[in-house]
Amino acid sequence: MQAFSKHTAIAAPLLKDDVNTDQIAPVLHSRGLKEDYKAMLFYRARRREDGSEEPDFVLNKPQFRNAGILVTGNNFGAGSSRETAVWSMLANNIRVIIAKSFADIYRENCLQNGLLPIVLEPGVADAFAARVIAVDGAAPFTVDLVSQRISGPRGADVAFEIAAADRTRLLEGLDDIGLTLKHMNEIVSWEQRAAAAQPWLQSAKDSR
Amino acid sequence: MPRTLFDKIWDFHLVGQRSDGRDLIYIDRHVLHELHAHHAFTHMEKEHRAVHRPDLTFAVQDHTVATKPGRNDETNPSGTAFLKSMRDGTRRNGIRLFDIDDPEQGISHVVAPEVGMVLPGATHAVPDSHASTVGGVGALAFGCGASEMTHILVTQVMALKRPKRMRARLDGRLPAHVSAKDVALRLIAELGVAGARGHVVEYAGTAIGTMPIEQRMTLCNLNIEMGGRSGFVAPDDKTFAWLHGRPYAPKDAMWDRALEYWRTLVTDPEAEFDREVTLDCSALEPQITWGTDPSQVVGISGRVPEPNAIDPSRRAAAESAFAYMGLQPGTPLNGLPINRVFIGSCTNSRLPDLEVAAAVVRGRRVAEGVAAMVVPGSTSVKREAETAGLDRVFRDAGFFWGESGCSMCAGGNGDRGAPGERCVSTTNRNFENRQGPKVRTHLASPATAAASAIAGRITDVRQLISGAA
């Protein structure tokens, strides 16, 4: 996993609640094993009916074309567990999402891929969103995971909280599977205990 | 200390704690589907890692399979590569695959309990957000992404933060023609699409006791639509009777031993939850969504809400939903003309769902101009329905009767509506463009969907049955 320590980029406001994975990374009619994640991001919102670009969509506006930080509302990433909804962000160099809250599975998928999910308290989030709108892509913001601060034009630094373990995992770009494999002995001894206590769990066979 | 059932299952499955503070929770049954398996196998093999317990891992082709009779890998061209990759990957790794032509193929969430693979008090994971469907038999299930799926393949555990506990107490006797789907939609309307975020929900109360297992699965299926991490119903005699004799369930002396254990799977009377909610189901009418998220729900006799009746924080979303759905505030739902009906998906495609729909359809015809389809949740359900003659009932009425799969729930297999069509669907998400670009989806129960297909408009099934529609 790509480690995350600091990211400086334009911040784009997508100030809606409940933005879902069907919007972020829609299931397109024709698809394959190797998909174009860059094109997939907000595929429908970015296009008008005739296929031309939708100029009003935030990421299509000239000042936000290269945005690398997305600022949004409550419950971002609701819906399905598809990880393409995170990969499509990364394919567009969006490495930070600042929200009032995230859907559980989406947040887990972010952590698996080195995308930093920041949650701000509602009042702080509203103030920061207003600032992002006022800056209007004229200058970048910097998100520093080491100091847990967001800095940028038109205001003081904003501090953010993140669970220490999640922070370490992102900072070090830790291999999640590798972390767990250190516990293989415990896993095997659990299996032995379970085979004695609830043997039907450790065996899944068709009895026919 | 008194414990909730969630705590009992979690504590039993706790393997250890990782250095980052996450609990390692053993996954008793891991079920893959073809949409995400390719990535997981590729990633795992690139890292020279192997599947730890192929014998506890299963795979199902469901998301991209065509529903046309006589289907094969190529019938849905955009699914071909996924199906083949899944077949190769499971073969390489020694995993039992329920392939496209398997007599027990189907939607993973339907197949797993149907064959008795998931059991009360067991943990279960699927790279799909509707994993908790199997909570209907008292299993604790988690949806996950493709990376977490790879993690489970290699280690058979999930690294999780302990979720909070919620109890949803559903009381009262469900009125006639009102089902678990209506209860779930009402609950999502009350709590909102993020109302259960971070929580595992135990569904309890007198309405649950009388609910058949299939309806409990419908209820647990929709748990994610209010943001829940997982959801389940404590197992009872109904659950045990339902599971007994299924091919992967324990047998004979092992069954007796399992049963003795399963009877301890209850929440202790004094146990505390982080949150408790209640819903009186006794006066519930059939429910239907009017908007573009599963919390935008009214009773069938209701109207599209006026903006000033909507919480200010939800008003912008409602305005956008009015536009997408082509609906004005104040419009009654009952009577709205429709173009399409879909009965199927992991939410509502089990045999009793089809029986309810068939009872409404029997001796009637689908209204002219309405494209109506039934897609059984598994090939077993399809076979049983055909033995009972339900396929004839649907076909004679003008329904398409398909092969099993996820189909129009997300349209991943090419089953989609045309732009602007209004569709009554027994699925779980009414998100914009989900059932096809510009398709307007109304979520409802199988009874409501069937009645609407007959009438050609959104219909109160109670009126259709009584002849008042």
Interface residues (C-beta under 8 A of the other chain):
Chain A: K16 D17 D18 N20 D22 Q23 P26 V27 H29 S30 R31 G32 L33 R44 N74 N75 A78 G79 S80 S81 R82 E83 V86 S101 A103 D104 I105 E108 N109 Q112 N113 A163 A164 A165 D166 T168 R169 L174 D176 I177 L179 T180 L181 K182 H183 M184 E186 I187 W190 E191 A194 A197 Q198 P199 W200 L201 Q202 S203 A204 K205 D206 S207 R208
Chain B: F12 V15 G16 R18 S19 D20 G21 R22 L24 Y26 D28 R29 L35 H36 H38 H39 E47 R49 H52 D55 L56 F58 P77 S78 A81 F82 S85 V115 M117 L119 G121 A122 P127 D128 S129 G143 C144 G145 A146 S147 E148 T150 H151 V154 T155 Q156 V157 A159 K161 V193 A194 R197 G198 G227 R229 P247 Y248 A249 P250 K251 M254 R257 A258 Y261 D293 S313 R314 A316 A317 A410 G411 G412 G414 R416 R429 F431 E432 N433 R434 P437
